[in-house]
Amino acid sequence: MSSALVAPYEQLASSYELELELVAEGRLDEVAQANADREALMESLPATPPAAARPALERAELMRKRAMIELMRTRDVIIAELQQVAHGQRTASGYAPRRARRPHIDASA
């Protein structure tokens, strides 16, 4: 089988490796572009891959799963940090001076 036929599948596996790297480095803003690039690549692939592409597809699936796990971990860290910020804001608001009530005039009377 020609290496030209397998090259797009190697590129697919590499795109998942790139995504894993981007997530691990915290470069989340670049993940969306990597996904879009990969989607375009996947649309160009034939419905039935050549048998020689199997190792690349297996590597792609493994990298996809690892990237998903890393994304879930990153999401959990972000959620925990946001909860700490919200807790800090609630705590800080408890120390704010009370606002004086301003007289309310009902103009409808």
MODELLER restraints for C-alpha pairs under 7 A, 6 or more apart:
rsr = mdl.restraints
at = mdl.atoms
rsr.add(forms.Gaussian(group=physical.xy_distance, feature=features.Distance(at['CA:1:A'], at['CA:52:A']), mean=6.44, stdev=0.5))
rsr.add(forms.Gaussian(group=physical.xy_distance, feature=features.Distance(at['CA:6:A'], at['CA:52:A']), mean=6.57, stdev=0.5))
rsr.add(forms.Gaussian(group=physical.xy_distance, feature=features.Distance(at['CA:6:A'], at['CA:53:A']), mean=5.22, stdev=0.5))
rsr.add(forms.Gaussian(group=physical.xy_distance, feature=features.Distance(at['CA:9:A'], at['CA:53:A']), mean=6.14, stdev=0.5))
rsr.add(forms.Gaussian(group=physical.xy_distance, feature=features.Distance(at['CA:9:A'], at['CA:56:A']), mean=5.67, stdev=0.5))
rsr.add(forms.Gaussian(group=physical.xy_distance, feature=features.Distance(at['CA:9:A'], at['CA:57:A']), mean=6.35, stdev=0.5))
rsr.add(forms.Gaussian(group=physical.xy_distance, feature=features.Distance(at['CA:10:A'], at['CA:56:A']), mean=5.25, stdev=0.5))
rsr.add(forms.Gaussian(group=physical.xy_distance, feature=features.Distance(at['CA:12:A'], at['CA:38:A']), mean=6.71, stdev=0.5))
rsr.add(forms.Gaussian(group=physical.xy_distance, feature=features.Distance(at['CA:12:A'], at['CA:60:A']), mean=6.38, stdev=0.5))
rsr.add(forms.Gaussian(group=physical.xy_distance, feature=features.Distance(at['CA:13:A'], at['CA:56:A']), mean=6.02, stdev=0.5))
rsr.add(forms.Gaussian(group=physical.xy_distance, feature=features.Distance(at['CA:13:A'], at['CA:57:A']), mean=6.69, stdev=0.5))
rsr.add(forms.Gaussian(group=physical.xy_distance, feature=features.Distance(at['CA:13:A'], at['CA:59:A']), mean=5.90, stdev=0.5))
rsr.add(forms.Gaussian(group=physical.xy_distance, feature=features.Distance(at['CA:13:A'], at['CA:60:A']), mean=3.90, stdev=0.5))
rsr.add(forms.Gaussian(group=physical.xy_distance, feature=features.Distance(at['CA:15:A'], at['CA:34:A']), mean=6.98, stdev=0.5))
rsr.add(forms.Gaussian(group=physical.xy_distance, feature=features.Distance(at['CA:15:A'], at['CA:38:A']), mean=6.41, stdev=0.5))
rsr.add(forms.Gaussian(group=physical.xy_distance, feature=features.Distance(at['CA:16:A'], at['CA:60:A']), mean=6.16, stdev=0.5))
rsr.add(forms.Gaussian(group=physical.xy_distance, feature=features.Distance(at['CA:16:A'], at['CA:63:A']), mean=5.41, stdev=0.5))
rsr.add(forms.Gaussian(group=physical.xy_distance, feature=features.Distance(at['CA:16:A'], at['CA:64:A']), mean=5.59, stdev=0.5))
rsr.add(forms.Gaussian(group=physical.xy_distance, feature=features.Distance(at['CA:17:A'], at['CA:63:A']), mean=5.76, stdev=0.5))
rsr.add(forms.Gaussian(group=physical.xy_distance, feature=features.Distance(at['CA:19:A'], at['CA:31:A']), mean=6.02, stdev=0.5))
rsr.add(forms.Gaussian(group=physical.xy_distance, feature=features.Distance(at['CA:19:A'], at['CA:34:A']), mean=6.54, stdev=0.5))
rsr.add(forms.Gaussian(group=physical.xy_distance, feature=features.Distance(at['CA:19:A'], at['CA:67:A']), mean=6.44, stdev=0.5))
rsr.add(forms.Gaussian(group=physical.xy_distance, feature=features.Distance(at['CA:20:A'], at['CA:66:A']), mean=6.89, stdev=0.5))
rsr.add(forms.Gaussian(group=physical.xy_distance, feature=features.Distance(at['CA:20:A'], at['CA:67:A']), mean=4.50, stdev=0.5))
rsr.add(forms.Gaussian(group=physical.xy_distance, feature=features.Distance(at['CA:22:A'], at['CA:28:A']), mean=6.53, stdev=0.5))
rsr.add(forms.Gaussian(group=physical.xy_distance, feature=features.Distance(at['CA:22:A'], at['CA:30:A']), mean=7.00, stdev=0.5))
rsr.add(forms.Gaussian(group=physical.xy_distance, feature=features.Distance(at['CA:22:A'], at['CA:31:A']), mean=6.48, stdev=0.5))
rsr.add(forms.Gaussian(group=physical.xy_distance, feature=features.Distance(at['CA:23:A'], at['CA:70:A']), mean=6.67, stdev=0.5))
rsr.add(forms.Gaussian(group=physical.xy_distance, feature=features.Distance(at['CA:23:A'], at['CA:71:A']), mean=6.40, stdev=0.5))
rsr.add(forms.Gaussian(group=physical.xy_distance, feature=features.Distance(at['CA:24:A'], at['CA:70:A']), mean=6.80, stdev=0.5))
